[in-house]
Amino acid sequence: MNAPRPVSSEPSRREAARAAGASSAFELLVAPYAQRLYRFLVVRLGDEREARDALQETLLAAWQGLPQLRERDRPWPWLAGIAANKAADSARRRVPVVPLRDAEPGYEHGGPSDVAAALAQLPRSSREVLLLRYLLRLSEDETASVLGVRVGTVKSRASRARRLLLEELG
């Protein structure tokens, strides 16, 4: 009489091959967009460490939500929407930090820091529409999809946000 074979807790070779295939397919899907997502998150959050964390959360959520992706040939708006939501989650968890001083020695006005500071002063909805439209270069339709609003709302928010940004920049 043969003794029963021990049940292995390791996945079979077929399961391992399927997982490896899914992993490489996912990598091929998101790799072209990883840098753009990271840049968006750095600008949105203003902190590289938080942006890296939010990017990891974005990629994990994308992996978990992959079965819900309807347009596999156009993943960019879907990924951008996940990143925008993860950035908002991260910003809500943030503990405010009081700066030690207003400006660094040798600080010159008019550079990217002024734009980032002006963006930070805008209302969240204005800031998000500018970042999605002009940093991530989403179309009006894609931006509307990410934000869950109508295209007309995106147009009016973008117009108002540009005006507010110009006012902030003086």
PATORRO-408858 format. One record per residue (C-alpha): y, z, x. Coordinates in Angstrom, 3 decimals, always signed. Last residue first. Layout:
N
r north = Y; up = Z; east = X
...
***
This chain:
170
r north = +87.985; up = -9.436; east = +1.439
r north = +84.238; up = -9.356; east = +2.120
r north = +83.790; up = -7.229; east = -1.001
r north = +85.763; up = -9.740; east = -3.097
r north = +83.658; up = -12.615; east = -1.742
r north = +80.508; up = -10.686; east = -2.625
r north = +81.777; up = -9.984; east = -6.137
r north = +82.491; up = -13.696; east = -6.726
r north = +79.098; up = -14.728; east = -5.368
r north = +77.425; up = -12.083; east = -7.564
r north = +79.269; up = -13.283; east = -10.689
r north = +78.141; up = -16.870; east = -10.131
r north = +74.594; up = -15.781; east = -9.283
r north = +74.424; up = -13.524; east = -12.345
r north = +75.671; up = -16.361; east = -14.594
r north = +73.177; up = -18.871; east = -13.211
r north = +70.269; up = -16.406; east = -13.258
r north = +71.065; up = -15.476; east = -16.863
r north = +71.108; up = -19.152; east = -17.807
r north = +67.668; up = -19.540; east = -16.217
r north = +66.278; up = -16.834; east = -18.503
r north = +65.071; up = -13.464; east = -17.222
r north = +61.848; up = -12.028; east = -15.817
r north = +63.313; up = -11.508; east = -12.348
r north = +60.637; up = -13.538; east = -10.552
r north = +60.512; up = -16.184; east = -13.291
r north = +64.293; up = -16.534; east = -13.380
r north = +64.333; up = -16.887; east = -9.599
r north = +61.684; up = -19.598; east = -9.816
r north = +63.663; up = -21.515; east = -12.455
r north = +66.919; up = -21.169; east = -10.491
r north = +65.131; up = -22.449; east = -7.406
r north = +64.079; up = -19.994; east = -4.732
r north = +65.786; up = -20.300; east = -1.382
r north = +64.487; up = -16.972; east = -0.048
r north = +67.883; up = -16.082; east = +1.388
r north = +70.031; up = -18.000; east = -1.077
r north = +68.415; up = -17.729; east = -4.500
r north = +66.251; up = -14.618; east = -4.075
r north = +68.792; up = -12.720; east = -1.998
r north = +71.705; up = -13.650; east = -4.240
r north = +69.783; up = -12.783; east = -7.426
r north = +68.703; up = -9.467; east = -5.953
r north = +72.191; up = -8.413; east = -4.869
r north = +73.688; up = -9.177; east = -8.274
r north = +70.968; up = -7.259; east = -10.135
r north = +71.256; up = -4.303; east = -7.731
r north = +75.021; up = -3.977; east = -8.149
r north = +76.895; up = -5.049; east = -5.021
r north = +77.888; up = -2.587; east = -2.311
r north = +74.779; up = -3.271; east = -0.210
r north = +75.677; up = -6.953; east = -0.153
r north = +79.069; up = -6.087; east = +1.369
r north = +77.379; up = -3.983; east = +4.057
r north = +74.933; up = -6.794; east = +4.835
r north = +77.804; up = -9.295; east = +4.980
r north = +79.799; up = -6.999; east = +7.250
r north = +76.765; up = -6.468; east = +9.490
r north = +76.291; up = -10.233; east = +9.747
r north = +79.619; up = -10.532; east = +11.529
r north = +83.220; up = -10.371; east = +10.379
r north = +84.252; up = -7.100; east = +11.951
r north = +83.526; up = -6.320; east = +15.577
r north = +81.943; up = -3.064; east = +16.681
r north = +82.808; up = -2.246; east = +20.278
r north = +81.978; up = +1.411; east = +19.776
r north = +79.722; up = +1.786; east = +16.726
r north = +81.294; up = +2.346; east = +13.366
r north = +81.438; up = +4.915; east = +10.588
r north = +79.790; up = +7.865; east = +12.254
r north = +76.812; up = +10.152; east = +11.685
r north = +75.545; up = +8.173; east = +8.701
r north = +74.247; up = +10.240; east = +5.755
r north = +70.690; up = +9.282; east = +4.875
r north = +69.607; up = +8.856; east = +1.275
r north = +65.894; up = +9.478; east = +0.620
r north = +64.178; up = +6.231; east = -0.291
r north = +61.504; up = +6.223; east = -3.007
r north = +63.608; up = +4.037; east = -5.316
r north = +64.328; up = +1.597; east = -2.474
r north = +60.596; up = +1.261; east = -1.763
r north = +59.782; up = +0.482; east = -5.387
r north = +62.626; up = -2.072; east = -5.514
r north = +61.323; up = -3.689; east = -2.337
r north = +57.802; up = -3.751; east = -3.816
r north = +59.130; up = -5.481; east = -6.944
r north = +61.043; up = -8.078; east = -4.926
r north = +57.964; up = -8.670; east = -2.742
r north = +55.744; up = -9.218; east = -5.805
r north = +58.260; up = -11.663; east = -7.215
r north = +58.509; up = -13.508; east = -3.913
r north = +54.710; up = -13.837; east = -3.794
r north = +54.605; up = -15.361; east = -7.312
r north = +57.542; up = -17.662; east = -6.573
r north = +55.803; up = -18.845; east = -3.375
r north = +52.264; up = -19.357; east = -4.688
r north = +52.736; up = -22.986; east = -5.770
r north = +49.358; up = -24.770; east = -5.339
r north = +47.561; up = -21.728; east = -6.706
r north = +49.587; up = -21.903; east = -9.922
r north = +48.069; up = -19.289; east = -12.234
r north = +47.703; up = -16.352; east = -9.835
r north = +45.940; up = -13.668; east = -11.908
r north = +42.761; up = -13.729; east = -9.765
r north = +44.957; up = -13.151; east = -6.684
r north = +46.312; up = -9.871; east = -8.011
r north = +44.451; up = -7.628; east = -5.585
r north = +45.264; up = -9.848; east = -2.620
r north = +48.877; up = -10.198; east = -3.783
r north = +49.165; up = -6.423; east = -4.231
r north = +47.835; up = -5.909; east = -0.696
r north = +50.204; up = -8.538; east = +0.680
r north = +53.189; up = -6.963; east = -1.045
r north = +52.217; up = -3.449; east = +0.062
r north = +51.952; up = -4.689; east = +3.644
r north = +55.335; up = -6.396; east = +3.300
r north = +56.818; up = -3.196; east = +1.846
r north = +55.596; up = -1.233; east = +4.864
r north = +57.002; up = -3.826; east = +7.260
r north = +60.313; up = -3.821; east = +5.344
r north = +60.474; up = -0.023; east = +5.429
r north = +60.099; up = -0.113; east = +9.199
r north = +62.624; up = -2.944; east = +9.506
r north = +65.330; up = -1.154; east = +7.527
r north = +68.086; up = -2.754; east = +5.472
r north = +65.893; up = -2.814; east = +2.352
r north = +66.900; up = -6.182; east = +0.885
r north = +67.738; up = -7.776; east = +4.230
r north = +64.537; up = -6.571; east = +5.873
r north = +62.508; up = -7.413; east = +2.745
r north = +63.857; up = -10.969; east = +2.582
r north = +63.176; up = -11.497; east = +6.278
r north = +59.603; up = -10.191; east = +5.822
r north = +58.953; up = -12.462; east = +2.841
r north = +60.249; up = -15.458; east = +4.781
r north = +58.025; up = -14.556; east = +7.743
r north = +54.919; up = -14.129; east = +5.546
r north = +55.378; up = -17.368; east = +3.585
r north = +53.238; up = -19.862; east = +5.509
r north = +50.551; up = -17.176; east = +5.974
r north = +50.132; up = -16.473; east = +2.236
r north = +47.671; up = -19.132; east = +1.012
r north = +45.897; up = -19.778; east = +4.312
r north = +45.364; up = -16.031; east = +4.687
r north = +43.993; up = -15.819; east = +1.151
r north = +41.555; up = -18.648; east = +1.879
r north = +40.555; up = -16.902; east = +5.106
r north = +39.851; up = -13.657; east = +3.256
r north = +38.013; up = -15.385; east = +0.437
r north = +35.806; up = -17.174; east = +2.957
r north = +35.114; up = -13.940; east = +4.848
r north = +34.253; up = -12.187; east = +1.568
r north = +31.912; up = -15.030; east = +0.567
r north = +30.261; up = -14.961; east = +4.008
r north = +29.780; up = -11.189; east = +3.764
r north = +28.348; up = -11.526; east = +0.271
r north = +25.913; up = -14.216; east = +1.492
r north = +24.968; up = -12.128; east = +4.506
r north = +24.125; up = -9.228; east = +2.223
r north = +26.499; up = -6.315; east = +2.007
r north = +25.536; up = -3.175; east = +3.882
r north = +24.244; up = -0.242; east = +1.828
r north = +20.685; up = -1.295; east = +2.579
r north = +17.941; up = -0.139; east = +0.270
r north = +14.987; up = +1.075; east = +2.241
r north = +11.902; up = -1.051; east = +1.777
r north = +9.272; up = +0.548; east = -0.399
r north = +6.140; up = +1.551; east = +1.509
r north = +3.371; up = -0.987; east = +1.355
r north = +0.000; up = +0.000; east = +0.000
***
